[in-house]
Amino acid sequence: MSAHPTLALAGVSKSFGAVRALRDVSIELHAGEAHALAGENGAGKSTLVKTLAGVHRPDQGRILLDGEPVVFTGPADAQQAGVAVIYQEPTLFPDLSVAENIVMGRQPRRSLGRIDRAAMRAAARELFGRLGVDLDPGRPTRGLSIADQQLVEIAKALSRDARVLVMDEPTAALSGAEAARLFSVVEALREHGCAVLFISHRLDEIFALCQRVTTLRDGQWIASELVAGLTHDDLVRRMVGRDLGALYPKQDAAVGDVALKVERLTREGVFTDVSFEVRRGEIVALAGLVGAGRSEVARAIFGIDRWDAGTVTVDGRELPPGSPTAAMGAGLALVPEDRRQQGLVMEMSIERNIGLTGLRSLRRGATISRRAERDRAADWAARLRLKFARLGDGVGVLSGGNQQKVVLAKWLATEPSVLIVDEPTRGIDVGTKAEVHRLLSELAGQGIAVLMISSDLPEVLGMADRVLVMREGRLSAEIPRAEATEESVMNAATRRAA
């Protein structure tokens, strides 16, 4: 490790009005080291990243480059100093080739000023070689996967001699194989002397990839330490300020009558012959690999997509295919995987989002009662321990975990008998995960039937009374809680269904 860190923050504080986003925070990023930044939503991670990237200027404290104080007056200064941020969803020019995106604004030219496309592609090929990946420099960027777009952004950063790469939740939208390839790219970056700052809610990734970790909590620096000396529980404790033995607070609940019955449900080319039951008081997990058909089954049950054969029955009432209105009327609620696109209206307020599913009950004559809407939203915000400034604020200002709570509140306000939750804790911090798990357990205890779709195996094992495993559009196994292990679920997810 070099004597001086490549880039460091020393005693940095940053406020936005009355909100103190960072308070006396220090971090050192060294060449050849992957350094994790851990913390719950709202801990100050985004503000720290934007400070390193030149978007925000510190109110107090210093930025040090190779041990010398430096002032970034904007993102261009940070890029000039060798700082590059790779965001979760890259912003490339879709109509240009991979190579053109990499050298945008710095195209190699021939003697008469014409762009040297052969040199441009050769440079891109050399960069991908350094990263150990095979990507065609001549192909259009449009249609690339998120994983390949990230690789183009990383190659672009290297082409600009980036010395510090900040990777903000880079694996959130990636499959397991794509994440593994990204990890090998990070190793290659380290070998070439880059300092990498890696931000992820997935703690197992931090332990697999990083040598050092800095933890923030409520805008304050908690610790910077070697990953090798930590356990998973140690890191969670630093992030949330308490022991989190109850990350999966599963309560015993009395199991009642069948609330949801799915029989031989089929949608041609998507899923086939799917049958299962969920009883009141149960949490049943639908597990499987990405693309197994789990979300598609949920969409069909709720009536978003029509099915071709089979039946769906809620509390003895058979539903017509393709009718969300009928599903809601029968007592079904669906919390979708993509809360921003499908679960919320981002331009609306918190209280208006919560009230969307109950507009009929909130109507007073020809108008909606604003007081009833506000009272209902305040009640659910209190029940779900929502963190907000004002109910009239736009839902977009909330953290990911609190946005998820708003989606839950919106559907719980319908008083459903069956709650379907698709990836209920994806992209939210570990402390809020525990709150969502507590809520699901309480709902089951109140007699609601919960169908939980999750790719998080510890979540499946920690919360489910039964695990239904899908593979290639078919149910391949039903595993009771006592017999469910990571091995048994993965075996069922990867072997051909009987």
ROTIMAR-765539 format. One record per residue (C-alpha): x, y, z; chain. Coordinates in nm, 4 decimals, padded with zeros to 6 digits, m for minus. Layout:
N
          x          y          z   kolvex
          X          Y          Z        A
...
This chain:
498
          x          y          z   kolvex
    00.0000    00.0000    00.0000        A
    00.1310    00.3462   m00.0934        A
    00.2326    00.5936    00.1756        A
   m00.0458    00.8301    00.0748        A
   m00.3955    00.7263   m00.0244        A
   m00.4812    00.8041   m00.3862        A
   m00.7903    00.9933   m00.2716        A
   m00.9179    01.0771    00.0755        A
   m01.1782    01.2751    00.2613        A
   m01.0586    01.4219    00.5898        A
   m01.3130    01.5445    00.8460        A
   m01.5735    01.6310    00.5821        A
   m01.9136    01.7716    00.6806        A
   m02.1981    01.8610    00.4455        A
   m02.5428    02.0009    00.5224        A
   m02.8498    02.0669    00.3101        A
   m03.0519    02.3223    00.4996        A
   m03.1234    02.1754    00.8434        A
   m03.0250    01.8241    00.7333        A
   m02.6669    01.7253    00.8187        A
   m02.5885    01.4629    00.5576        A
   m02.2222    01.4138    00.6588        A
   m02.0628    01.4936    00.9938        A
   m01.6835    01.4799    01.0285        A
   m01.6432    01.1873    00.7880        A
   m01.3043    01.0530    00.6805        A
   m01.2179    00.7791    00.4300        A
   m00.8969    00.6757    00.2520        A
   m00.8911    00.5028   m00.0877        A
   m00.5619    00.3302   m00.1715        A
   m00.4275    00.2091   m00.5045        A
   m00.4851   m00.1620   m00.5616        A
   m00.7533   m00.1897   m00.2915        A
   m01.1293   m00.2474   m00.3101        A
   m01.2839   m00.0438   m00.0296        A
   m01.6496   m00.0988    00.0630        A
   m01.8824    00.1767    00.1827        A
   m02.1544    00.0334    00.4067        A
   m02.4560    00.1906    00.5729        A
   m02.8331    00.1990    00.5732        A
   m03.0359    00.4145    00.3363        A
   m02.9952    00.7714    00.4567        A
   m02.6569    00.7022    00.6174        A
   m02.4812    00.9527    00.3888        A
   m02.3339    00.7198    00.1248        A
   m02.4748    00.9099   m00.1749        A
   m02.3571    01.2441   m00.0375        A
   m02.0078    01.1025    00.0181        A
   m01.9974    00.9691   m00.3391        A
   m02.1140    01.3026   m00.4822        A
   m01.8482    01.4813   m00.2770        A
   m01.5763    01.2556   m00.4203        A
   m01.7229    01.3108   m00.7687        A
   m01.7179    01.6910   m00.7412        A
   m02.0984    01.7296   m00.7406        A
   m02.1009    01.8593   m00.3806        A
   m01.8363    02.0745   m00.2120        A
   m01.7696    02.0097    00.1590        A
   m01.8853    02.2679    00.4112        A
   m01.5939    02.1625    00.6322        A
   m01.2976    01.9300    00.5921        A
   m01.0696    01.8560    00.2968        A
   m01.0340    01.6375   m00.0088        A
   m00.6806    01.5028   m00.0493        A
   m00.5309    01.3776   m00.3768        A
   m00.2016    01.1893   m00.3260        A
   m00.1815    01.3525    00.0151        A
   m00.2244    01.7090   m00.1141        A
   m00.5379    01.9213   m00.0596        A
   m00.7489    01.9705   m00.3705        A
   m01.0751    02.1527   m00.4454        A
   m01.3216    02.0055   m00.6936        A
   m01.5377    02.2903   m00.8251        A
   m01.7432    02.0454   m01.0309        A
   m01.7522    01.6935   m01.1784        A
   m01.5080    01.7933   m01.4548        A
   m01.2406    01.8676   m01.1921        A
   m01.2913    01.5264   m01.0316        A
   m01.2741    01.3507   m01.3689        A
   m00.9564    01.5441   m01.4525        A
   m00.8084    01.4200   m01.1230        A
   m00.8906    01.0609   m01.2223        A
   m01.2152    01.0008   m01.0314        A
   m01.4865    00.8067   m01.2182        A
   m01.8295    00.7008   m01.0894        A
   m01.9960    00.3911   m01.2364        A
   m02.3659    00.4169   m01.1603        A
   m02.6179    00.1353   m01.1279        A
   m02.7805    00.2323   m01.4585        A
   m02.5261    00.3755   m01.7061        A
   m02.6093    00.6625   m01.9413        A
   m02.4558    00.5851   m02.2801        A
   m02.5411    00.7094   m02.6300        A
   m02.7555    00.4235   m02.7649        A
   m02.7082    00.5068   m03.1347        A
   m02.3282    00.5047   m03.1161        A
   m02.1031    00.2009   m03.1114        A
   m01.9303    00.0702   m02.8016        A
   m01.5967    00.2147   m02.9171        A
   m01.7518    00.5541   m02.9991        A
   m01.9003    00.5757   m02.6498        A
   m01.5639    00.4950   m02.4914        A
   m01.3703    00.7719   m02.6743        A
   m01.6542    01.0261   m02.6982        A
   m01.4981    01.3732   m02.7356        A
   m01.1461    01.2268   m02.7680        A
   m01.1682    01.0355   m03.0975        A
   m00.8318    00.9468   m03.2598        A
   m00.7940    01.1209   m03.5969        A
   m00.5997    01.0708   m03.9143        A
   m00.3776    01.3319   m04.0719        A
   m00.6639    01.5025   m04.2583        A
   m00.8780    01.5245   m03.9452        A
   m01.1027    01.2282   m04.0202        A
   m01.1850    00.9966   m03.7290        A
   m00.9605    00.6899   m03.7272        A
   m01.2219    00.4201   m03.6624        A
   m00.9731    00.1355   m03.6763        A
   m00.7589    00.2990   m03.4061        A
   m01.0727    00.3696   m03.2038        A
   m01.1783    00.0026   m03.2119        A
   m00.8239   m00.1147   m03.1403        A
   m00.8061    00.1101   m02.8333        A
   m01.1398   m00.0237   m02.7073        A
   m01.0289   m00.3827   m02.7702        A
   m00.7097   m00.3203   m02.5691        A
   m00.9100   m00.1780   m02.2792        A
   m01.1454   m00.4781   m02.2728        A
   m00.8364   m00.7018   m02.2837        A
   m00.7042   m00.5297   m01.9725        A
   m01.0392   m00.5957   m01.8046        A
   m01.0394   m00.9596   m01.9169        A
   m01.3742   m00.9379   m02.0990        A
   m01.4800   m01.0047   m02.4582        A
   m01.7007   m00.7285   m02.5970        A
   m01.7227   m00.6242   m02.9636        A
   m01.6122   m00.2571   m02.9912        A
   m01.8031   m00.2161   m03.3186        A
   m02.1489   m00.3216   m03.2015        A
   m02.4176   m00.0610   m03.1275        A
   m02.4710    00.0255   m02.7621        A
   m02.8490    00.0007   m02.8023        A
   m02.9598   m00.3415   m02.6824        A
   m02.6616   m00.4056   m02.4548        A
   m02.7443   m00.5545   m02.1160        A
   m02.6985   m00.3378   m01.8063        A
   m02.3914   m00.5512   m01.7230        A
   m02.2297   m00.4834   m02.0632        A
   m02.3175   m00.1130   m02.0417        A
   m02.1334   m00.0988   m01.7079        A
   m01.8278   m00.2550   m01.8720        A
   m01.8373    00.0149   m02.1404        A
   m01.8490    00.2812   m01.8668        A
   m01.5537    00.1190   m01.6883        A
   m01.3533    00.1020   m02.0128        A
   m01.4378    00.4705   m02.0760        A
   m01.3067    00.5575   m01.7294        A
   m00.9830    00.3651   m01.7923        A
   m00.9398    00.5400   m02.1273        A
   m00.9357    00.8656   m01.9317        A
   m00.6680    00.7294   m01.6959        A
   m00.9072    00.7006   m01.4032        A
   m00.7248    00.6173   m01.0816        A
   m01.0316    00.5941   m00.8570        A
   m01.3449    00.4032   m00.9603        A
   m01.6573    00.4484   m00.7494        A
   m01.9104    00.1676   m00.8111        A
   m02.2538    00.2603   m00.6735        A
   m02.4750   m00.0507   m00.6298        A
   m02.3324   m00.1983   m00.9517        A
   m02.4800   m00.5480   m00.9069        A
   m02.8392   m00.4472   m00.8202        A
   m02.9664   m00.5211   m01.1725        A
   m02.7249   m00.8041   m01.2584        A
   m02.7678   m01.1810   m01.2667        A
   m02.5346   m01.4034   m01.0652        A
   m02.3126   m01.4755   m01.3672        A
   m02.2955   m01.1055   m01.4596        A
   m02.2037   m01.0120   m01.1013        A
   m01.9284   m01.2775   m01.1013        A
   m01.7855   m01.1283   m01.4219        A
   m01.7959   m00.7810   m01.2668        A
   m01.6037   m00.9137   m00.9659        A
   m01.3281   m01.0433   m01.1959        A
   m01.3185   m00.7000   m01.3622        A
   m01.2740   m00.5360   m01.0199        A
   m00.9833   m00.7720   m00.9514        A
   m00.8271   m00.6676   m01.2840        A
   m00.8725   m00.2998   m01.1920        A
   m00.6964   m00.3580   m00.8612        A
   m00.4080   m00.5331   m01.0369        A
   m00.3685   m00.2267   m01.2600        A
   m00.3401   m00.0027   m00.9524        A
   m00.6893    00.1468   m00.9385        A
   m00.8488    00.2343   m00.6072        A
   m01.2058    00.1000   m00.6058        A
   m01.4865    00.2248   m00.3806        A
   m01.7627   m00.0384   m00.3816        A
   m02.1123    00.0350   m00.2494        A
   m02.3610   m00.2493   m00.2056        A
   m02.6521   m00.3511    00.0185        A
   m02.5444   m00.7120   m00.0378        A
   m02.3096   m00.7757    00.2504        A
   m02.1884   m01.1072    00.1080        A
   m02.0469   m00.9118   m00.1889        A
   m01.8521   m00.6868    00.0460        A
   m01.6957   m00.9884    00.2152        A
   m01.6189   m01.1601   m00.1168        A
   m01.4686   m00.8605   m00.2946        A
   m01.3313   m00.5956   m00.0596        A
   m01.0230   m00.5668    00.1589        A
   m01.1413   m00.2749    00.3711        A
   m01.4784   m00.1318    00.4711        A
   m01.5929    00.2058    00.6007        A
   m01.9294    00.2204    00.7753        A
   m02.1522    00.5272    00.7995        A
   m02.4531    00.5690    01.0251        A
   m02.6773    00.8774    01.0268        A
   m02.4135    01.0761    00.8390        A
   m02.1352    00.9920    01.0828        A
   m01.8218    00.7843    01.0395        A
   m01.8440    00.4695    01.2525        A
   m01.5386    00.2651    01.1514        A
   m01.2836    00.1945    00.8779        A
   m01.1362   m00.1538    00.9142        A
   m01.0079   m00.4639    00.7408        A
   m01.2830   m00.6908    00.6146        A
   m01.0769   m00.9960    00.7087        A
   m01.1283   m00.9299    01.0797        A
   m01.5070   m00.8864    01.0618        A
   m01.8098   m01.1129    01.0704        A
   m02.1419   m01.0487    00.8989        A
   m02.2975   m00.9708    01.2392        A
   m02.0167   m00.7244    01.3216        A
   m02.0869   m00.5246    01.0073        A
   m02.4636   m00.5258    01.0612        A
   m02.4123   m00.4053    01.4187        A
   m02.2004   m00.1119    01.2989        A
   m02.4561   m00.0192    01.0326        A
   m02.7660   m00.0187    01.2517        A
   m02.6193    00.0530    01.5937        A
   m02.7671   m00.2545    01.7548        A
   m02.7571   m00.6324    01.7365        A
   m02.9773   m00.7559    01.4584        A
   m03.0334   m01.1132    01.5631        A
   m03.3960   m01.0611    01.4610        A
   m03.3243   m00.9916    01.0926        A
   m03.5849   m01.2588    01.0198        A
   m03.8364   m01.2129    01.3040        A
   m04.0633   m01.5016    01.2102        A
   m04.3521   m01.5373    01.4531        A
   m04.5545   m01.8519    01.4979        A
   m04.9006   m01.8050    01.3512        A
   m05.2122   m02.0197    01.3554        A
   m05.2631   m02.1646    01.0074        A
   m05.6251   m02.1390    00.8941        A
   m05.8336   m02.2094    00.5855        A
   m05.7077   m02.1977    00.2282        A
   m05.7149   m01.8342    00.1123        A
   m05.5481   m01.8708   m00.2282        A
   m05.5813   m02.1792   m00.4467        A
   m05.4054   m02.2009   m00.7826        A
   m05.4854   m02.5046   m00.9971        A
   m05.3016   m02.6089   m01.3138        A
   m05.2370   m02.2472   m01.4128        A
   m05.0762   m02.2203   m01.7572        A
   m04.9681   m01.9324   m01.9786        A
   m04.8300   m02.0636   m02.3061        A
   m04.4545   m02.0188   m02.3354        A
   m04.4239   m01.8666   m01.9880        A
   m04.5330   m02.1185   m01.7203        A
   m04.7089   m02.4527   m01.7226        A
   m04.9357   m02.6514   m01.4905        A
   m04.8669   m02.4502   m01.1725        A
   m05.0704   m02.5628   m00.8699        A
   m05.0403   m02.4614   m00.5031        A
   m05.2327   m02.3329   m00.2017        A
   m05.1624   m02.0606    00.0549        A
   m05.3524   m02.0718    00.3852        A
   m05.4366   m01.7870    00.6191        A
   m05.1481   m01.7252    00.8595        A
   m04.8913   m01.8779    00.6234        A
   m04.5944   m01.7187    00.4502        A
   m04.5232   m01.9256    00.1398        A
   m04.2109   m01.8382   m00.0591        A
   m04.1877   m01.8770   m00.4349        A
   m03.8170   m01.9342   m00.5026        A
   m03.6107   m02.0083   m00.8116        A
   m03.3563   m01.8598   m01.0464        A
   m03.4137   m01.5378   m01.2422        A
   m03.6341   m01.6230   m01.5410        A
   m03.7999   m01.9238   m01.3760        A
   m04.1448   m01.7638   m01.4136        A
   m04.2177   m01.6605   m01.0548        A
   m04.3150   m01.2957   m01.1199        A
   m04.5136   m01.4012   m01.4257        A
   m04.7232   m01.6387   m01.2115        A
   m04.7904   m01.3537   m00.9644        A
   m04.8939   m01.1174   m01.2462        A
   m05.1336   m01.3784   m01.3822        A
   m05.2863   m01.4511   m01.0392        A
   m05.3509   m01.0791   m00.9916        A
   m05.4992   m01.0465   m01.3396        A
   m05.2355   m00.8235   m01.5000        A
   m05.1644   m01.0970   m01.7560        A
   m05.4262   m01.3428   m01.8852        A
   m05.3715   m01.7138   m01.8376        A
   m05.4596   m01.9761   m02.0984        A
   m05.5695   m02.2603   m01.8690        A
   m05.6307   m02.3339   m01.5030        A
   m05.8096   m02.1544   m01.2197        A
   m05.7352   m01.9053   m00.9412        A
   m05.9621   m01.9078   m00.6369        A
   m05.9571   m01.6588   m00.3463        A
   m06.1573   m01.7544   m00.0363        A
   m06.3624   m01.9918   m00.2509        A
   m06.4341   m01.7305   m00.5182        A
   m06.3029   m01.8183   m00.8642        A
   m06.1448   m01.5243   m01.0467        A
   m06.1855   m01.4445   m01.4167        A
   m05.8569   m01.4263   m01.6114        A
   m05.7077   m01.0849   m01.6806        A
   m05.9032   m00.8736   m01.4303        A
   m05.7073   m00.6919   m01.1561        A
   m06.0342   m00.5255   m01.0516        A
   m06.1888   m00.8668   m00.9797        A
   m05.8724   m00.9756   m00.7977        A
   m05.8795   m00.6687   m00.5732        A
   m06.2503   m00.7131   m00.5119        A
   m06.1857   m01.0700   m00.3978        A
   m05.9202   m00.9579   m00.1475        A
   m05.5935   m00.9885   m00.3419        A
   m05.3111   m00.7351   m00.3163        A
   m04.9860   m00.7312   m00.5184        A
   m04.6709   m00.5425   m00.4191        A
   m04.4662   m00.5504   m00.7436        A
   m04.0913   m00.5973   m00.7769        A
   m04.0303   m00.2611   m00.9452        A
   m04.1732   m00.0195   m00.6898        A
   m04.0721    00.2965   m00.8798        A
   m04.2223    00.1968   m01.2160        A
   m04.5155   m00.0213   m01.1094        A
   m04.5838    00.0460   m00.7415        A
   m04.5730    00.4247   m00.7070        A
   m04.6638    00.7416   m00.8927        A
   m04.3377    00.9256   m00.8308        A
   m04.4853    01.2698   m00.9104        A
   m04.7507    01.2322   m00.6386        A
   m04.7272    01.2896   m00.2647        A
   m04.6858    01.0214    00.0003        A
   m05.0474    01.0556    00.1166        A
   m05.1872    01.0478   m00.2385        A
   m04.9906    00.7290   m00.3205        A
   m05.1197    00.5564   m00.0073        A
   m05.4753    00.6599   m00.0940        A
   m05.4712    00.5409   m00.4566        A
   m05.6199    00.1967   m00.3857        A
   m05.9038    00.3392   m00.1762        A
   m06.0297    00.6326   m00.3805        A
   m06.3856    00.4971   m00.3767        A
   m06.3960    00.4802    00.0028        A
   m06.2404    00.8280    00.0307        A
   m06.5016    00.9894   m00.1971        A
   m06.7430    01.2378   m00.0467        A
   m07.0016    01.2991   m00.3179        A
   m06.8162    01.3892   m00.6371        A
   m06.4871    01.4783   m00.4650        A
   m06.2170    01.3037   m00.2671        A
   m06.2051    01.3964    00.1015        A
   m05.8546    01.5336    00.1544        A
   m05.8902    01.5000    00.5316        A
   m05.9905    01.1336    00.5048        A
   m05.7004    01.0757    00.2664        A
   m05.4559    01.2432    00.5050        A
   m05.5906    01.0600    00.8106        A
   m05.5662    00.7256    00.6346        A
   m05.2099    00.7969    00.5192        A
   m05.1053    00.9136    00.8682        A
   m05.2475    00.5968    01.0225        A
   m05.0575    00.3662    00.7876        A
   m04.7393    00.5746    00.8102        A
   m04.7459    00.5267    01.1884        A
   m04.8209    00.1536    01.1648        A
   m04.5339    00.0942    00.9212        A
   m04.2912    00.3312    01.1017        A
   m04.2470    00.5386    00.7883        A
   m03.9713    00.8030    00.8055        A
   m04.0766    01.1264    00.6332        A
   m04.0891    01.5041    00.6824        A
   m04.4466    01.5732    00.5614        A
   m04.7147    01.3496    00.4121        A
   m04.7589    01.6105    00.1397        A
   m04.3973    01.5634    00.0213        A
   m04.3333    01.3844   m00.3073        A
   m04.2755    01.0125   m00.2619        A
   m03.9551    01.0486   m00.4658        A
   m03.7740    01.2162   m00.1734        A
   m03.8019    00.9012    00.0404        A
   m03.5313    00.6357    00.0713        A
   m03.5838    00.3078   m00.1132        A
   m03.6912    00.1313    00.2043        A
   m03.9496    00.3966    00.2888        A
   m04.0803    00.3935   m00.0686        A
   m04.1343    00.0197   m00.0246        A
   m04.3312    00.0885    00.2931        A
   m04.5553    00.3316    00.1023        A
   m04.6317    00.0599   m00.1556        A
   m04.7118   m00.1809    00.1286        A
   m04.9325    00.0791    00.2970        A
   m05.1196    00.1425   m00.0274        A
   m05.2127   m00.2246   m00.0577        A
   m05.2622   m00.3032    00.3103        A
   m05.5171   m00.0211    00.3209        A
   m05.7385   m00.2442    00.1036        A
   m05.7479   m00.4965    00.3918        A
   m05.6551   m00.7932    00.1712        A
   m05.6936   m01.1587    00.2644        A
   m05.4029   m01.2532    00.0338        A
   m05.0883   m01.0419   m00.0014        A
   m04.8440   m01.1174   m00.2837        A
   m04.5056   m00.9467   m00.2392        A
   m04.2487   m00.9682   m00.5198        A
   m03.8887   m00.9163   m00.3992        A
   m04.0089   m00.7188   m00.0939        A
   m03.6611   m00.6152    00.0285        A
   m03.4616   m00.5759   m00.2941        A
   m03.2432   m00.2659   m00.2864        A
   m03.3203   m00.1633    00.0716        A
   m03.0839   m00.1551    00.3647        A
   m03.0451   m00.4235    00.6262        A
   m03.2258   m00.2371    00.9050        A
   m03.5321   m00.1673    00.6902        A
   m03.5263   m00.5284    00.5701        A
   m03.5783   m00.6364    00.9295        A
   m03.8770   m00.3991    00.9584        A
   m04.0352   m00.5357    00.6390        A
   m03.9812   m00.8915    00.7646        A
   m04.1404   m00.7985    01.0985        A
   m04.4373   m00.6530    00.9159        A
   m04.4884   m00.9610    00.6964        A
   m04.4724   m01.1820    01.0041        A
   m04.7275   m00.9640    01.1859        A
   m04.9614   m00.9723    00.8856        A
   m04.9461   m01.3511    00.8777        A
   m05.0181   m01.3490    01.2507        A
   m05.3321   m01.1457    01.1774        A
   m05.4547   m01.4191    00.9429        A
   m05.3428   m01.2806    00.6077        A
   m05.2087   m01.5350    00.3572        A
   m04.8699   m01.4137    00.2273        A
   m04.7110   m01.5293   m00.0997        A
   m04.3523   m01.3978   m00.1079        A
   m04.1401   m01.4085   m00.4217        A
   m03.7724   m01.3705   m00.3342        A
   m03.4296   m01.4337   m00.4860        A
   m03.2691   m01.3801   m00.1433        A
   m03.2177   m01.7336   m00.0090        A
   m03.1566   m01.6309    00.3542        A
   m03.4841   m01.4351    00.3360        A
   m03.6671   m01.7380    00.1943        A
   m03.5276   m01.9683    00.4624        A
   m03.5796   m01.7161    00.7427        A
   m03.9396   m01.6188    00.6667        A
   m04.1194   m01.8990    00.4808        A
   m04.3388   m02.1714    00.6312        A
   m04.3130   m02.3540    00.2987        A
   m04.0911   m02.3013   m00.0048        A
   m04.2243   m02.3577   m00.3566        A
   m03.9401   m02.3777   m00.6088        A
   m03.9848   m02.2967   m00.9777        A
   m03.7612   m02.3957   m01.2653        A
   m03.8208   m02.3091   m01.6307        A
   m04.1863   m02.2227   m01.5799        A
   m04.2796   m02.5258   m01.3712        A
   m04.2953   m02.6045   m01.0008        A
   m04.0080   m02.8393   m00.9285        A
   m04.0417   m02.8828   m00.5496        A
   m04.2386   m02.7987   m00.2355        A
   m04.0153   m02.7930    00.0740        A
   m04.1452   m02.7525    00.4332        A
   m03.9656   m02.5036    00.6579        A
   m03.7960   m02.7751    00.8647        A
   m03.6337   m02.9276    00.5555        A
   m03.5500   m02.6092    00.3640        A
   m03.1785   m02.5389    00.3254        A
   m02.9818   m02.3393    00.0699        A
   m02.8707   m02.6692   m00.0839        A
   m03.2215   m02.8188   m00.1094        A
   m03.3675   m02.5014   m00.2634        A
   m03.0822   m02.4590   m00.5128        A
   m03.0948   m02.8258   m00.6110        A
   m03.4651   m02.7904   m00.6893        A
   m03.4053   m02.4638   m00.8759        A
   m03.1369   m02.6113   m01.1008        A
   m03.2634   m02.9625   m01.1755        A
   m03.5311   m03.0343   m01.4328        A
   m03.8825   m03.0432   m01.2958        A
   m04.0443   m03.3844   m01.2774        A
